[in-house]
Amino acid sequence: MIRVLLATAVILGFSPDCRSDETKSDFHVQPMAAPVPALKYQLLPQIEELKPGNAAQNYLKCFMEQHLFFFSKEAVVGRDRYESMPLLELATEKLDAYGSSALRQADWAARMESVDWQSLSSIQSGGLEGPPGELGPIQVLAKALHVRFRGEVARRNFDDGVRTAKTMFALSRHLGEHPTEVANLLSLWVAHLSLNTLGEMVQQPKCPNLYWALTELPSPLIDLRKGIQGERAMVATELRVIRDDAPMTDAEIEAFVSRLSGVISFAREQSGQPPRSVRAALKSAAKDENAIAAERRRLVEHGCAHDKLNRFPAMHVILLEQKRQYEVERDERLKLLCVPVWQMATRAEDSKPKSAASLPFSELLPNIEKVRAEEAELERQLALLRIVEAVRLYAAAHDGKPPAASADFTVPLPIDPVTGKPFVYSVDGSIARIRGGGPTATAKTSGQAVCYSVIIYK
């Protein structure tokens, strides 16, 4: 896991040590100049490496005749052990040919020129079902790649490690093209795994400096929009049956409510929430004549024909108005996708459902704060590793000493993607520290404060 540096503690009034309320760890590194040429190492496949074909199909080919490697009990236990094993111990394990042809196929897939998960038709017409079946195997594939990556780092095979990092970052970006939120979250997880192991790698003696390789990565690394759009389309498919042009029959209403109850119950069960009776809430609301009259008036105000609404049964009126409220609340959240995460704190409060308890569809609203916070944490992890490598660059040209202040760095420094402000940098002897994401209103939605200590050795 990558860690950090801090700033002129005396001037800014901060303690030179990390605070107890911060996520912290040490990062032992050796000075290292930039490679020549500067982009000798790159962390995504370049155009000269790409081949015609669909990456998604080729990732799934990794599993052909490889069931024992991926899914046997021994393989699963081994992967878990290798992922947590200290590198010194891992170096003694026989992992030179780990994954063999299965993971070579993953390298091949990651260098395809396009990716098509072939999910659009089911997203647009299939409604809200369980997670896409391909994501489980892809998660297993990512864990296997992670083991190979750690093995290469443990043996200090840095060129091979960069190759695997390329594969994992490409896989994470390809998952970002999957039109489901769960796939996008998986893509962020894969990218975190990659950065964690890169953080281990730059601490190894003689490891090349990756500042420019990290700087060249796209920002943001993962695009979340396709997954959010896919979730919106799936919910729209579910709610399409609530008509506004003609009365729904009792049978149509019952079929919709039954399916909605099942979908919401499953979602609450999966997230560990207590059950909630959507049907009981709707039936109770249908008995309130004043509330029904008010909902008819609101629907008319928003363009529904008065004469048609008078023919709609009470339950139909409730569903139609709740659908309208859902769409309003949904877009209040979706518009935050284009707002920098550090500006979301006040906007997010305005974008929460005004009547979540009475909104049957509230369980279907997108959790934009969650996915944006996950995205910001990934971008911060990437930014911090860039600064670690910037320290190594400077130290290589200054007798192993870190920069005394942020103004002394010889390369551009990224800002903290969580706060929108510069990281706080300080030096205590040969230890440099970086603090990011302090205890502000933004940190409540965007993650915990961090303090990474960088200890330079020669």
Rosetta blueprint (number, residue, H / E / L):
1 M L
2 I L
3 R L
4 V L
5 L L
6 L E
7 A E
8 T L
9 A H
10 V H
11 I H
12 L H
13 G L
14 F L
15 S L
16 P L
17 D L
18 C L
19 R L
20 S L
21 D L
22 E L
23 T E
24 K E
25 S E
26 D E
27 F E
28 H E
29 V E
30 Q L
31 P L
32 M L
33 A L
34 A L
35 P L
36 V L
37 P L
38 A L
39 L L
40 K L
41 Y L
42 Q L
43 L L
44 L L
45 P L
46 Q L
47 I H
48 E H
49 E H
50 L L
51 K E
52 P E
53 G E
54 N E
55 A H
56 A H
57 Q H
58 N H
59 Y H
60 L H
61 K H
62 C H
63 F H
64 M L
65 E L
66 Q L
67 H H
68 L H
69 F H
70 F H
71 F H
72 S L
73 K H
74 E H
75 A H
76 V H
77 V H
78 G H
79 R H
80 D H
81 R H
82 Y H
83 E H
84 S H
85 M L
86 P L
87 L H
88 L H
89 E H
90 L H
91 A L
92 T L
93 E L
94 K L
95 L L
96 D L
97 A L
98 Y L
99 G L
100 S H
101 S H
102 A H
103 L H
104 R H
105 Q H
106 A H
107 D H
108 W H
109 A H
110 A H
111 R L
112 M E
113 E E
114 S E
115 V L
116 D L
117 W L
118 Q L
119 S L
120 L H
121 S H
122 S H
123 I H
124 Q H
125 S H
126 G L
127 G L
128 L L
129 E L
130 G L
131 P L
132 P L
133 G L
134 E L
135 L H
136 G H
137 P H
138 I H
139 Q H
140 V H
141 L H
142 A H
143 K H
144 A H
145 L H
146 H H
147 V H
148 R H
149 F H
150 R H
151 G H
152 E H
153 V H
154 A H
155 R L
156 R L
157 N L
158 F H
159 D H
160 D H
161 G H
162 V H
163 R H
164 T H
165 A H
166 K H
167 T H
168 M H
169 F H
170 A H
171 L H
172 S H
173 R H
174 H H
175 L H
176 G L
177 E L
178 H L
179 P L
180 T L
181 E H
182 V H
183 A H
184 N H
185 L H
186 L H
187 S H
188 L H
189 W H
190 V H
191 A H
192 H H
193 L H
194 S H
195 L H
196 N H
197 T H
198 L H
199 G H
200 E H
201 M H
202 V L
203 Q L
204 Q L
205 P L
206 K L
207 C L
208 P L
209 N L
210 L L
211 Y H
212 W H
213 A H
214 L H
215 T H
216 E L
217 L L
218 P L
219 S L
220 P L
221 L L
222 I L
223 D L
224 L L
225 R H
226 K H
227 G H
228 I H
229 Q H
230 G H
231 E H
232 R H
233 A H
234 M H
235 V H
236 A H
237 T H
238 E H
239 L H
240 R L
241 V L
242 I L
243 R L
244 D L
245 D L
246 A L
247 P L
248 M L
249 T L
250 D H
251 A H
252 E H
253 I H
254 E H
255 A H
256 F H
257 V H
258 S H
259 R H
260 L H
261 S H
262 G H
263 V H
264 I H
265 S H
266 F H
267 A H
268 R H
269 E H
270 Q H
271 S L
272 G L
273 Q L
274 P L
275 P L
276 R L
277 S L
278 V H
279 R H
280 A H
281 A H
282 L H
283 K H
284 S H
285 A H
286 A H
287 K L
288 D L
289 E H
290 N H
291 A H
292 I H
293 A H
294 A H
295 E H
296 R H
297 R H
298 R H
299 L H
300 V H
301 E H
302 H L
303 G L
304 C L
305 A L
306 H H
307 D H
308 K H
309 L H
310 N L
311 R L
312 F L
313 P L
314 A H
315 M H
316 H H
317 V H
318 I H
319 L H
320 L H
321 E H
322 Q H
323 K H
324 R H
325 Q H
326 Y H
327 E H
328 V H
329 E H
330 R H
331 D H
332 E H
333 R H
334 L H
335 K H
336 L H
337 L H
338 C H
339 V L
340 P L
341 V H
342 W H
343 Q H
344 M H
345 A H
346 T H
347 R H
348 A H
349 E H
350 D H
351 S L
352 K L
353 P L
354 K L
355 S L
356 A H
357 A H
358 S H
359 L L
360 P H
361 F H
362 S H
363 E H
364 L H
365 L L
366 P L
367 N L
368 I H
369 E H
370 K H
371 V H
372 R H
373 A H
374 E H
375 E H
376 A H
377 E H
378 L H
379 E H
380 R H
381 Q H
382 L H
383 A H
384 L H
385 L H
386 R H
387 I H
388 V H
389 E H
390 A H
391 V H
392 R H
393 L H
394 Y H
395 A H
396 A H
397 A H
398 H L
399 D L
400 G L
401 K L
402 P L
403 P L
404 A L
405 A L
406 S H
407 A H
408 D H
409 F L
410 T L
411 V L
412 P L
413 L L
414 P L
415 I E
416 D L
417 P L
418 V L
419 T L
420 G L
421 K L
422 P E
423 F L
424 V E
425 Y E
426 S E
427 V E
428 D E
429 G L
430 S L
431 I E
432 A E
433 R E
434 I E
435 R E
436 G E
437 G L
438 G L
439 P L
440 T L
441 A H
442 T H
443 A H
444 K H
445 T H
446 S H
447 G L
448 Q L
449 A L
450 V E
451 C E
452 Y E
453 S E
454 V E
455 I E
456 I E
457 Y L
458 K L
